[in-house]
Amino acid sequence: MLLLVASLLALPGCRRNTLQDREVWAEVDGQPIFRDQVERIYRSRATAGPDAANSDEAVSFKLNILNELINNQILVDHALHAGITVSEAEVDNKVAELKSPYSKEEFEKRLKDQGLEAEDLRREVHRSIIINKLINKEITSKITVADAEIAQYYQRNKSNFNVPETEYHLAQIQVTPTADAEVRNLKNDDAKTLAAAERKIQALYARLRAGEDFATVAQEYSEDPRTAAGGGDMGFVPASGLNASPQLKQAITSMKVNEISGIVRSSGGFHILKLLGREEAGQHPLSDVRVQSAIRQTLRNEKEQLLKAAYIEMLRNRSKVVNYLAERIVREGGNPSAAK
């Protein structure tokens, strides 16, 4: 985390809200955006460096964050005028989703580290949901991708669909025989000894054999902090990436798609694997429905980004935006660190 840029925080050219003693860095149709909002986001995103606290890059970063907040305020205002609403239940569900990978104490600490109270989080979640609803209504729902566009994309990027080696789409449930502070499953369950790990993996395997959903069991009990929250999904792993663990490689290469392995022991503990898919080596043709689906999603994403940028710019043209921080930086000749 970076130290605050003292000279930037004391920019005298920025308006102040004297009631709350919060410095206003921008206004959107009279609605203030405060310095502390920008600083909090900056601290959560910035990477510490030797001279980062006084660098021009830090100031530029904050200016970009401020621009994001300006755009978000414009979108929220437009959504409210368009009659888009968000229920308390929707906010509750999203907050519960954000909390799910952490214990109560860990989540409260994360909020405190970011300078947030529970109600601050709910307000931010509410804003996020209402913006997403607006984008879905005005942009995403109107995007179409024609078959001809898919064919043209494939011809332009044919080499991207030539897979050099077989890749396996894997999910896993992992149990380790040692205590791990990084465990992030929903049950906050962590085997701390070899005997406990053996009992736990056997119990989980029995539940899977009885028909329980693999992803749900992984979210609740897997001890791999990288994959538990995503239902154990490891993404695509190339065949060469399996060479480090002969035990896992043997299990994976012998499995059929959607098959669940037995219990596999490795140097990392105990594993139960599921093969979600397999991409064979070679050129994948346009007729492959997976190729078409991937291209369609890529084109949809590209169109959404373009339309969203244009849409925000259009709304911004209709709004009265005053960026006091930008004005101050220009007055200081691009050297706000000189401000007292």
N, C-alpha and C positions, 0 to 999 in steps of 0.2 A: 504494500500500500504506500502510495506517495504521501509526503507531507504536503500540506496546503501551500499554495503559492501566495505568500503573504502580500506581496505587492498587488497581485491580481484580485485578491479578496477585498482589498481596500480601495478599489477603483472609485474615485470620487465622482466620476461622471455618471454613475449609475444611480437611478432614482431609488429612494428608500421608502419603505412603508414604516412610518414612524410609530404606528401603534404596535406593530409586532417586531420592529427593529430588524426586518428581513429585507435584504437588498434585492431590488427588482432588476432583473437582467433583460427582461423583454415583456411586452404586452401583446395580447391577441384580442382585438375588439374590446379593449379595456380590462381583460383578464390578465392578472400578473403571473409571470413565471419567475420564481425566486432563485437567487444565487445558490442557496443551500440545496435546492433540488438538483441543480447541475453538479454541485460538488459531491453529493452523495453518490450519484451515478458514476461520476468520474472515479471516485475512490474504489468503487466496486469493479471497474473495468480496467483501470490502469495497472501497468506492471512497473514495479520499482526499478529505478536505474540511478546511477551515480549523480547525474545532474538533471534528472527528469523534473524535479520540483521547480526549476527555474528555466526550463527549456521552452522555446517557441512551440515545440510539438505539443506540450501540455496545454498551452493556451489554445492552439488550434483544435485540439481534441475537445476541450470544453465548449468551444464555439460550435463544433459539430453536434455535441450532445444537446446544446441549447436549441439548435435548429430542429433536432428530432422532437424535442418537447413542444416547440412551436407548431410543428406539423401535427403532432398528436392532439394538441388543444384545438386546432382547426377542425380535425376529424371528429372529435368529441362534440364540439358545438354543432357541426353539421348533422351528426347522428341524432342529437336531441331535437333539432328542428325538423328532422325527417320522421320523428315519432318512434325511433328505435329505443326499446327499453330493455333493461336487464333485471331479472328477478333476484331476490335474496338467495333462493335455492341455487341459482346458477353460480353466484359468487361463492356460496358455501361449498359447492362441489369442486370448484377450481382451487379454492384454498386448501381443501382436504387433499387434492392431488399434489399440491406443492408440498404439503406437510409429509406425505406418505413415506418418502425415503428416510425420514429422520425421526429420532425420538423427540418427545416434547421439549426436553432440555436443549437438545441440539438445535431445534428449529427456533426456539426463543433466543438462543445465542446468536444465530445467524441474523435474525431481525435486529437485535441490539447492535451487532457489528455494523449493520448498514444504517443505523440511526432510525429504525422504523418501529412504530407501535403496531399492534394488531389492527387497529382501525385504519392506519396508514396503508397497510397491506391490502385491506379490503377495498379501499378507495382505488388503489392502483389496479387491482384485479378487475374491479368494476369498469374502469376506463379501458383496460385491455380488451375485455369482452365486448364492450359496445363498439370499439374500433373494428374488431374482427367481424362483428355482425354487419357493420356498414360496408366494409370491404367485400364481404361475401355477397351482400345484396347488390352493390353497385358495380362490382368488377368480376369477382370469381364466377358468379352464377351466369354471367353473360359471355364467358370465354368458350369458343368452340375451336376444335382442331380438325381440319379436313384430312381425309385419307391421302389426298395429293400432297399435302404438307408433310405428312409422315414419310411418304416415299421420297420426296425431295431431300429431306433431312438425312434419310438413310444413305442416299447416294453421295451426299456431301461428306458424310462421316462414317463411311463403310468400314474403315480400318478400326474404328472404335468397337466394332462388334465382332472382332476377331480375337477370341479368347486364347491366349498362349498356352495355358495349362488348365486342367480341370479345377474348378472352384466349388467349395462346399459351403452351403448356407446352413450354419449351425446355431443351435441353442444349447445351453448347458445349465445344469444345476451343480454347483460346486460346494463341497463341504471340506473345510480345512481342520486339521487336528490341533491348531493353536489359536489362542485368543487374538482377535483382530479388531482394533478400534475403528477400522474403515468399513466394517460390515454395515450394509444399508438395506437389509430386507425389511418387509413390512412388519414382520413379527419381532424384529430386533433380536433374532435368534442366532446365537453363535456357539458352536461346539468348541470347547477349550482344551480337550484332551483327545488322544487317539481313540480311546474307548468310546467317548461321547460322540466323536465324529462317525465311528462305525455304526453305532446305534442309530444316529440321526439319518445317515444315508440309507440304511436298510429300511427305516420307517418311511422315508420319502419314496423310495422305490416301490414299496408295497402300496402306497397311495396312488402312484401312477399306474401300477398294474390293476388297481381297482377302478381305474377310469377317470381319475381326477385330471383336470387340465394342466398340461405341462407348464404353460406360461404363468398360470396362477400360483402353482407350487413354487416356481422359481422366484417370483416376486416376493412371496411370503417367507421363503426359507434359504434361498441360495446365498452363499457367503462370498460370491464374487462381486465386489463393489462396482465393477465396470458394467455388468450386464444384468444384475438382479432387477433393477427398476424397469428394464425393458423386457421382462419375461424370460431372461436368459439369452436373448438374441445376441449372437456374436458377429452377425453379418457374414459376408462371404470370406472364406479362408482358402487361399490357393493350396494346391496339393503340396508344394514345396514348404509351406508354412507348418505342415504337420510333422516334418522330419525331426523336430526337437523332442517329440514325445512318441516313441514307437508304440506304446500302449494305446494312446489316443488315436494314432494313425490307423492302427489295425482295426480298431472298433469302427471308426468313421468310414473307411473305405469298403467295409463289408456291409454297411447298412443300406437299406432302401429308403427312398424319400418318405417322410412322415413316420419312419420307424424310430423307436426309442431303444437306446442301447441298454445293456446291463450296467452294473456298477463297475466303473473303471478306476483303478488306482494309479496315480502318477506321483511324481515328486511334489506336485502342488496340492495333493490331497486326494479326495474322492470325487468322481464325476459321474453324472448321468447325462447322456447326450441325446439330442434329437436332431435328425437330418431334415431340415426344412426344405431344402432344394439342392439341386446339383447343376452346375453349368459345365457342360462338356467342352473340351478344347476344340478349337476350329472356328471357322467363319459361321456366324449365326445369320440365317437368311431373314429377309424382311417378312416372310410368311410366318415366322415364329411369333406367336401372340405375345410372348414376353418382350421381344424386341419392340413390337408395335406399342405395347403398353408403356415401356420405358421412354420411347420417343415422344409419345403423346404427353406424358407427364412433364418431360423436359420442355416441350413447346408450350404447354400450359403455364409452367413456371415463368418462362421468358416473357410470355404475353402479360401475365399478371404483374410482373415487375415493371414492365413498360407502362401498362395502363395505370398502375398505382401511382407511379411517378407523375404521369400526366394529370391524373385526377387530383392529386394533392396540389399540384401547381395551379390547376384551374380554380380550386377552392381558395388557395392562397391569394390569387388575384382579386377575389371578392372580399377578402378580409383586410382589416387594418392591423398591420403588424409593425411594431416598433422594437428593434433590437438595440437596446441601450449598450450592451457589451460590445457589439460590433462597432457602434458609433465611437465608443471610448478607445477601442483599439486603433481605429483610423486616426483619431485625434492625436494619439500617442505615437503615430508614425510606425505602427506595427511593433512597438516595443513597450507593451504594457508593464513589463517588469520594472520600468523606470518610474511608474506611478508611485506616489507616496500616500 
